[in-house]
Amino acid sequence: MIKKCLFPVAGYGTRFLPATKSMPKEMMPVVNKPLIEYGVEEAIQAGMNGMCIVMGRGKHSIMDHFDKNYELEHQINGTNKEELLINIRKIINEANFTYIRQHEIKGLGHAILTGQALIGNEPFAVLLADDLCINKEKGILSQMVELYKQFHCSIIAVREVPKNEIHKYGIISGKNIKNRLYQVDSMLEKPEKSTESSNLAIIGRYILTPDIFSIINKTKPGKGGEIQITDALLYQAQSGCVLAYQFKGERFDCGNVEGYIEATNYCFKNIYLANK
């Protein structure tokens, strides 16, 4: 039912300067794979084959990564290095990649609206590659797709965060309708201290119904002067239904150096060495 996944990758990744001066943040390797490849794998596991990439300037290496490199493959053909390309070849064969340029960086809501031309009029997923989420049994998007099959409404992934980190996230509150699942009634982007309604923070996984595009189109700039997806989702929640799902699995905030190092250590010990 959900066949397309939108990847907003137009940001500058300034917290990783100078590394991101010439390399997209999404191409930074966690052990031996770039962040965005982990996200594409998660989307494929969830049954999606349309990868819709909202690009910015200087992001061409993402396009190159999900394409054949004939010179490289010729050089390593018949050597033991060739097996290192098995996984990326599989991804290239299983998924279709389309790209569109976001000419202005005006918030996640604007990035999603830019991707409308690639998505069309159908429900879709959104994955933020710098939120690295890992569950060996069933990926986060796979868990959310199962919920969408039941409820047919927008679903956002949430996780409890420490009180001193609440100001970094969009925060939801709502009615607990079953284990790990909430019907959203309130949503606030990066609340000030004492204004937060809970410690359930929105993580970079969404399943959105196509009416979100018309809602975003009418949404005025909010926090930081950007078009916030949380503002559009709050309207959708108040006029219909939005669910928040407290997912099962590990999550690493690779948008900052500390989270990136934690993710690298975890993946090295639990994925790379385990597959040796």
N, C-alpha and C positions, 0 to 999 in steps of 0.2 A: 504493500500500500504506500509506503514511503520509499520513493525511488531516487530522490535527489538530496544531496547534502551540500549546504552552502558554507564555504570557508572564507570569512572576512580576513584578509591578510595584507591590508593596505597600510597598516600602522608602521611607525618608524622604529619601534623597539629601542627607544632612547635609553632605557635602563641598562642596556648592554653595550653602549658605546665604549670604546671605539669599534668593537667587533661588528656591530650592525651598521657601521658607516657604509660598508660595501657588500654586506651579506644580510639577507632577510632574516629576521629573528626566527621565523618559522623553519628556516633551513639549518638552524644550529643543531648539531648532532647530540643526541642522547645515546651514548655509547657509539654505535655504528649506524644509526638511522636518524635522519632529521625529524624534528618534532612533527612536521606536517604529515610525514609518512605514517606515524603512529595513528594520527587522526583518520587518515584515509583507510587504513586497515580496520579501524573501529567501525567506520561507515559501511565498508564492504561486508563485515561480519553481520551487520544489522540488515543486510539485504539490499543495500543501495548500490547503484552502479553509475549514477550521474554525479560527478564531483564538480561543483560550480564554484569557481575561485574568483573572488572579488579582489582585484590586484591594485597595487599602487606603483609608483615609480621605483625602478631599481629592483624589481622582483622577478626578473626573467629567469633566474636560476631555478625557480619553482617549476616553471614550464619545462625547462631543460631536464629537470630531475625526473619528471613523469613522461619522458620521451626516450627513444632509443639513442644511444651514443655509439654510432657505428665504428668510430675510430678506436674507442676503448674496447669494445667487444671484439674487434678484430685482433687487437694486441693480446688479449688474455684468452682468446679462443683455444680450447684444448688444455689449458693449465688449471691448476687447482684453485686459482682465483675466480674462475668462471662461476663456481657455485655460490659466490658471494652476491651474485646478481639474480639468483633464482627468485627471491621474494619480490624485488622491484619489477622484474619481468612479468610475474604473475599479476601484480597490481595493474600494470599497463595493459595487459590483455583483458582483465576483468572489468575495468572501469573506463568510462568516457570522461574526459576532462574538457571543460569549457571555461573561458576566461572573459572577464570584463574589467575595465579600468574604472576605479573610483577616483574621480579627478580632484575632489576635495575631501579632506579627512574631517567629517562632521559628526562623528559618533557612530556607535554600533547600529542604531536604528537606520541611519542614512546608508550605512554599508549594506544592510539587509535590503533596503529599498532599491539600491543600485543593482542588486542581484535579481530583481524581479524579471528582467528580460531573459535570464537563464532558467528561472524556475517555472514561470508560467502560472497557470491557475490550478495548482495542486498543493497538497500538504507537503512539507519538506522539513528537513533537519538543518540545524545550524550548529557548527562545531568550531570552537575557538581553540586553535592548535596549541596555544601556550598554556592551556589547562590540560595537562596530561593526565588522563584517567585510565586506570588499569584494573581489569578484572579478568583473570584467566578463563573463568568458566563462561561468563556472558558479559560482553562489553556494555558500557553505560547506554549507548544508543540502542542496543538490542533490548535492554530492559525497558527503555522508554517506548520503543515500537510496540512491544507487547501491551503496554498500557494504552497506547493510541488505538489499537485494535478494539479495545473495550469501550473507550470513552469518546473517541473522535473529536477531541478538542486540543487546544494548545497545551503543551506540557513543558515545564522547565525543571532542570535538575537543581537540587539544592543540597547543601551540606551545613551542618552546625559548625560555626567558627567561634574562636575565643572572643570574649567581649571586647578586648582591646583591638580587635581587627575588624569589627563590624563596620567601621567608617570606610573601609576599602571596597565594600561590596554593595550590590543591590540586595535589600533585605525584604523578605516576604513575611506575612502572617496570614493565617487562615484556619479553617476548620479541618481537624484531622478526621478524614472520612474512612480510612483504613490504615493498616500498618504501613508507615513510610510515605503515605499519600495525603496531601492537603488540598482543599479547595481554596484558592487564593482569594482573599478579600482586601488585602492591602499590600502595597509594594512601594518601596522608597529607595531611591538611588543614593548610595553613600551617605546615610543619615548622620547628622550631628549627634554628639553624645547626649543622652537622655531623651532622644526622639525616636530611638529604635523600638520596634514592636516585637522583635524576637531576635534570635541569633541564627536564623536559617538564611544562609547566603546563597545567592544565585551563582551557579557554576556554569562554565561555558558549554553547555549542552542544551539545546532547545528542539522541540518539535512544534512547528507553527502551522496553523491553518492559513490558507491563502488570503483570507480577508484581512490579515495583518498588514498587507501592503497598503490598502486604502486607509487603514487607521494610521499607519506611520506617515502617510502623505499629508494627513491633517494634524499631525502632532507638532506642536511648537517646540523650539529648542528649550531644553531644561538645564539640568546641572552642567556647569562648565560651558554653557552656550551650545551644547551638542544635542542632537536629536537622539534621545534615549529610548532604547527598546523597552525599558521598564515602564516608561510613561505610556507607550502604546499598549503594552500587555496589561497595565492596570485598567485602562479603558475597556479592553477586551474582557477582563475579569468581571468588571462591574456591569457590563452589558450582556455577558454570556457566561462563559466558564473557562477558567485557566486552572490547571492542576500543577502542583509542585511535588516533585518526587525526590525523596531522600534516598539516593542511589546506593547500591552496594559496590564497594571497590575502593581502591586507593586513588587519591587525587594529589597532584603536585602543581603548584603555581609556578610554572616555568617563565612567567613574566618578570620574575625577579631572580637575582643571582642565587640566593639561598635555596629557593625552591628548585631551581635548575640543577644545582649540585645534589640535592636530595634525590631528585628523579634519576640522575645519572647513576648514583650509588645503588639505588633500588633496582634499576633495570640491569645494571651490571651483575649484581648478585642473584637476582631472581629470574631473569630472562636470558641474558647472554651466557652466563656460566651454566645455567640449567640446560641450555640447548647445545652445549659443547659436546 
